[in-house]
């Protein structure tokens, strides 16, 4: 079946078409699903790097320098910056990153901000779809900078080949968050603003935690390196890019591979998230169209029922109908 004209333009690298498609994805326009279906066979070629960490650690500055270094190496780059959702407009608060505007005229770079829309875990389905769009566009690297929300940030690992965790010296909360579970998803740790006091202590704390899993590394598992970086001064960034390349080689040499589409567990997780999102969307649309949802809200606010009962009354008939249809 022939591709849609919009899909053809995206594959051809047309920037305006890509920008329009990602905007429609972010706005939840249902028609984009058909375009995404056309683009899917053209995905699976980009190398995806997830950059996460608490607000204020300098992720945007680091990403800005990464773009510059990758471009020097002849690579095309797409950047998706996932920002907190504005409570007023529903869009990303920060918009396209000011720090990255020096790349705005570079045809080899595409930068876009996306809203989290209240989805903790950093990545929404719209972000995953946007990754596919930039992949189909032909970008060599896609950098996904996510909102730092602590332990739930593990969601980024499902879509990234290399997951980078950025911390700064003297932020004990970061280390506590890592202890709480984010450590296991980090492929590379970056101590940014390494000219600050406390860098060595942060380094030793991270090293101690990583070495607690020494048995895994002795059996050939990837041992996350810890790098000191001063992104604002472009110190240590080239070495950081080299470590990303080294991790990519490890994925190939270890048999893990770079093609997520052939990894059954990753496909299972991605499909489950997609099904979940689709079901929620369809059920909520139905309940809204019939007025049942608004009536339930009114009943709760008037004190006639509680939200738990209202939820059951909305959802259970849908589940029963689904079971009856299958039977």
C-alpha positions as CSV (number, residue, x, y, z in Angstrom):
1,X,0.0,0.0,0.0
2,X,1.3,3.4,-0.9
3,X,2.5,5.7,1.8
4,X,0.6,8.9,2.5
5,X,2.1,12.1,1.1
6,X,3.0,13.3,4.6
7,X,4.9,10.1,5.4
8,X,6.8,10.4,2.1
9,X,7.8,13.9,3.0
10,X,9.0,12.8,6.5
11,X,11.1,10.0,5.0
12,X,12.5,12.5,2.6
13,X,13.6,14.6,5.5
14,X,11.2,17.5,5.1
15,X,11.6,19.6,8.3
16,X,8.2,21.3,8.1
17,X,6.4,18.0,7.6
18,X,8.2,16.5,10.6
19,X,7.4,19.5,12.8
20,X,3.8,19.4,11.8
21,X,3.5,15.6,12.4
22,X,5.1,15.8,15.9
23,X,2.9,18.7,16.8
24,X,-0.2,16.7,15.8
25,X,1.1,13.7,17.8
26,X,1.6,15.9,20.9
27,X,-1.9,17.4,20.4
28,X,-3.4,13.9,20.3
29,X,-4.8,14.1,16.7
30,X,-6.0,10.6,16.0
31,X,-5.4,10.8,12.3
32,X,-1.6,10.7,12.8
33,X,-1.8,6.9,13.6
34,X,-2.2,6.2,9.9
35,X,1.0,8.2,9.1
36,X,2.8,6.4,11.9
37,X,1.8,3.1,10.5
38,X,3.4,4.1,7.1
39,X,6.6,5.3,8.9
40,X,7.1,2.2,11.0
41,X,8.9,0.1,8.4
42,X,11.4,3.0,8.1
43,X,12.4,3.0,11.8
44,X,15.0,1.1,13.7
45,X,18.1,2.8,12.3
46,X,18.7,5.7,14.8
47,X,20.7,5.4,18.0
48,X,18.7,6.7,20.9
49,X,20.3,8.2,24.0
50,X,18.2,9.0,27.0
51,X,19.5,11.8,29.3
52,X,17.8,12.0,32.7
53,X,18.4,13.6,36.1
54,X,16.9,16.0,38.6
55,X,16.0,19.5,37.5
56,X,19.0,21.9,37.7
57,X,21.7,19.3,37.0
58,X,22.4,20.9,33.6
59,X,20.9,18.4,31.2
60,X,20.0,20.9,28.6
61,X,23.5,22.4,28.5
62,X,25.0,18.9,28.3
63,X,22.6,18.0,25.4
64,X,23.6,21.2,23.6
65,X,27.2,20.3,23.8
66,X,26.5,16.7,22.7
67,X,24.8,18.0,19.6
68,X,27.8,20.2,18.7
69,X,30.2,17.2,19.1
70,X,28.1,14.8,17.2
71,X,27.8,17.3,14.3
72,X,31.5,17.7,14.3
73,X,31.7,13.9,13.8
74,X,29.4,14.1,10.8
75,X,26.3,12.8,12.5
76,X,22.7,14.1,12.1
77,X,20.9,14.6,15.4
78,X,17.3,14.9,16.6
79,X,16.6,16.2,20.1
80,X,13.3,15.6,22.0
81,X,13.2,17.7,25.2
82,X,10.4,16.4,27.4
83,X,9.2,19.3,29.6
84,X,6.7,19.7,32.4
85,X,3.2,20.5,31.1
86,X,1.9,24.0,31.4
87,X,-1.3,24.0,33.6
88,X,-2.7,26.7,31.4
89,X,-2.0,25.8,27.8
90,X,-1.3,22.0,28.1
91,X,2.0,22.6,26.2
92,X,5.6,22.3,27.3
93,X,6.4,25.1,29.7
94,X,10.0,25.7,28.4
95,X,9.2,25.4,24.7
96,X,12.1,24.9,22.3
97,X,15.2,25.1,24.4
98,X,16.8,28.5,24.4
99,X,20.2,27.0,25.1
100,X,20.1,25.0,21.9
101,X,19.1,27.8,19.6
102,X,22.6,28.0,18.2
103,X,21.8,24.8,16.3
104,X,18.5,26.1,14.9
105,X,19.9,27.0,11.5
106,X,21.7,23.6,11.1
107,X,19.8,21.4,8.7
108,X,21.4,18.4,10.3
109,X,19.7,19.1,13.7
110,X,16.0,18.9,14.6
111,X,15.0,20.1,18.1
112,X,11.5,19.8,19.6
113,X,10.0,20.2,23.1
114,X,7.2,17.9,24.1
115,X,4.9,18.1,27.1
116,X,4.8,15.3,29.7
117,X,1.0,15.9,30.2
118,X,1.3,14.8,33.8
119,X,2.8,11.4,32.8
120,X,5.4,10.6,35.4
121,X,8.2,8.3,34.2
122,X,9.4,10.9,31.8
123,X,8.2,9.4,28.5
124,X,4.7,9.4,27.1
125,X,3.4,7.5,24.1
126,X,3.6,10.7,22.1
127,X,7.4,10.9,22.9
128,X,7.9,7.3,21.7
129,X,6.0,8.1,18.5
130,X,8.1,11.3,18.0
131,X,11.2,9.1,18.3
132,X,9.9,7.0,15.5
133,X,9.3,10.1,13.4
134,X,12.8,11.3,13.8
135,X,14.1,7.8,13.2
136,X,12.1,7.6,9.9
137,X,13.4,11.1,9.0
138,X,16.9,9.6,9.0
139,X,18.6,11.1,12.1
140,X,21.7,9.1,13.1
141,X,21.2,10.0,16.8
142,X,18.1,10.9,18.8
143,X,18.7,12.5,22.2
144,X,15.8,12.4,24.6
145,X,16.1,14.7,27.5
146,X,13.5,13.8,30.1
147,X,11.9,15.5,33.1
148,X,13.7,14.4,36.3
149,X,11.1,12.8,38.5
150,X,13.3,10.4,40.5
151,X,12.8,6.7,40.5
152,X,10.0,6.6,38.0
153,X,12.4,7.9,35.4
154,X,13.2,4.2,34.6
155,X,10.7,4.5,31.8
156,X,13.3,6.1,29.6
157,X,15.3,2.8,29.4
158,X,12.5,1.2,27.3
159,X,13.2,3.5,24.4
160,X,16.9,4.3,24.7
161,X,19.9,2.3,23.6
162,X,22.0,4.2,26.2
163,X,20.6,5.7,29.3
164,X,22.6,8.6,30.9
165,X,22.0,9.7,34.5
166,X,23.2,13.2,35.2
167,X,24.0,14.4,38.8
168,X,25.8,17.3,40.3
169,X,28.1,17.4,43.4
170,X,26.4,18.1,46.7
171,X,23.0,16.9,45.8
172,X,22.4,14.1,48.2
173,X,18.8,13.6,47.0
174,X,20.2,12.5,43.6
175,X,22.2,9.7,45.2
176,X,19.3,8.7,47.3
177,X,17.1,8.4,44.2
178,X,19.8,6.3,42.5
179,X,19.9,4.1,45.6
180,X,16.1,3.7,45.4
181,X,16.3,1.9,42.1
182,X,17.4,4.2,39.2
183,X,21.0,2.9,39.4
184,X,20.1,-0.3,37.5
185,X,18.9,1.6,34.4
186,X,21.9,3.9,34.1
187,X,24.5,2.9,31.4
188,X,26.6,6.0,32.0
189,X,26.8,8.4,34.9
190,X,27.8,12.0,34.4
191,X,28.8,14.3,37.3
192,X,28.1,17.6,35.7
193,X,29.5,20.9,37.1
194,X,32.5,18.9,38.3
195,X,34.4,22.1,39.2
196,X,32.1,22.3,42.3
197,X,33.1,21.2,45.8
198,X,32.1,17.7,46.6
199,X,32.7,16.1,43.2
200,X,35.1,13.5,44.6
201,X,32.6,12.4,47.3
202,X,29.8,12.1,44.7
203,X,32.2,10.1,42.5
204,X,33.1,7.7,45.4
205,X,29.4,7.3,46.4
206,X,28.4,6.4,42.9
207,X,31.4,4.0,42.5
208,X,30.6,2.3,45.7
209,X,27.0,1.6,44.6
210,X,28.0,0.4,41.2
211,X,30.6,-2.0,42.7
212,X,27.9,-3.6,44.9
213,X,26.8,-5.3,41.7
214,X,30.3,-6.5,40.9
215,X,29.2,-10.1,40.2
216,X,27.1,-9.0,37.2
217,X,30.1,-7.2,35.8
218,X,32.4,-10.1,36.4
219,X,30.0,-12.2,34.3
220,X,30.4,-9.8,31.3
221,X,27.7,-7.3,32.1
222,X,28.2,-3.6,31.2
223,X,29.9,-1.7,34.1
224,X,28.6,1.9,34.0
225,X,31.4,4.4,33.8
226,X,31.4,7.6,35.9
227,X,32.5,10.8,34.1
228,X,33.4,14.2,35.4
229,X,32.0,16.9,33.0
230,X,31.8,20.6,33.0
231,X,29.2,21.0,30.2
232,X,29.0,24.8,30.3
233,X,32.8,24.9,29.5
234,X,32.7,21.9,27.1
235,X,35.1,19.9,29.4
236,X,34.8,16.1,29.3
237,X,32.0,16.1,26.7
238,X,34.1,14.5,23.9
239,X,35.1,11.7,26.3
240,X,31.4,11.3,27.2
241,X,30.5,10.8,23.5
242,X,33.3,8.2,23.3
243,X,31.7,6.3,26.1
244,X,28.3,6.3,24.4
245,X,30.1,4.8,21.3
246,X,31.8,2.2,23.5
247,X,28.4,1.2,25.0
248,X,27.0,0.9,21.5
249,X,29.9,-1.5,20.6
250,X,29.2,-3.5,23.8
251,X,25.5,-3.9,22.8
252,X,26.6,-5.3,19.5
253,X,29.5,-7.5,20.8
254,X,27.4,-8.9,23.6
255,X,24.7,-10.1,21.3
256,X,22.1,-7.7,22.8
257,X,22.0,-5.8,19.5
258,X,20.8,-2.4,18.5
259,X,17.5,-3.4,16.9
260,X,14.8,-3.2,19.6
261,X,12.1,-4.5,17.2
262,X,13.6,-8.0,17.4
263,X,13.7,-7.9,21.3
264,X,10.5,-9.7,22.3
265,X,10.4,-8.3,25.9
266,X,10.9,-4.7,24.7
267,X,8.2,-5.1,22.0
268,X,5.9,-6.6,24.7
269,X,6.4,-3.6,27.0
270,X,5.9,-1.1,24.2
271,X,2.8,-2.8,22.9
272,X,1.3,-3.1,26.4
273,X,1.8,0.6,26.9
274,X,0.3,1.4,23.6
275,X,-2.7,-0.8,24.2
276,X,-3.2,0.7,27.7
277,X,-3.1,4.2,26.2
278,X,-5.5,3.3,23.4
279,X,-8.0,1.7,25.8
280,X,-7.9,4.7,28.2
281,X,-8.4,7.1,25.3
282,X,-11.3,5.1,23.8
283,X,-13.1,4.5,27.1
284,X,-12.7,8.2,28.2
285,X,-13.9,9.4,24.8
286,X,-17.0,7.2,25.0
287,X,-17.8,8.2,28.6
288,X,-17.3,11.9,27.7
289,X,-19.5,11.7,24.6
290,X,-22.4,10.0,26.5
291,X,-22.2,12.5,29.3
292,X,-21.6,9.7,31.9
293,X,-18.3,11.1,33.0
294,X,-19.6,14.6,33.6
295,X,-22.6,13.2,35.5
296,X,-20.3,11.2,37.7
297,X,-18.2,14.3,38.4
298,X,-21.3,16.3,39.3
299,X,-22.5,13.5,41.6
300,X,-19.2,13.4,43.5
301,X,-19.0,17.2,43.9
302,X,-22.6,17.3,45.2
303,X,-21.8,14.6,47.7
304,X,-24.2,12.0,46.3
305,X,-21.4,9.4,45.7
306,X,-17.7,8.8,46.2
307,X,-15.1,8.6,43.5
308,X,-14.5,4.9,44.0
309,X,-18.2,4.0,43.5
310,X,-18.3,6.4,40.5
311,X,-15.3,4.8,39.0
312,X,-16.8,1.3,39.3
313,X,-20.0,2.4,37.8
314,X,-18.2,3.9,34.8
315,X,-15.7,1.1,34.1
316,X,-17.4,-2.2,35.1
317,X,-20.2,-2.0,32.5
318,X,-17.5,-1.5,29.8
319,X,-15.6,-4.5,31.1
320,X,-18.8,-6.6,31.1
321,X,-19.7,-5.5,27.6
322,X,-16.2,-6.5,26.4
323,X,-16.6,-10.0,28.0
324,X,-20.0,-10.5,26.5
325,X,-18.7,-9.5,23.1
326,X,-15.9,-12.1,23.4
327,X,-18.3,-14.8,24.5
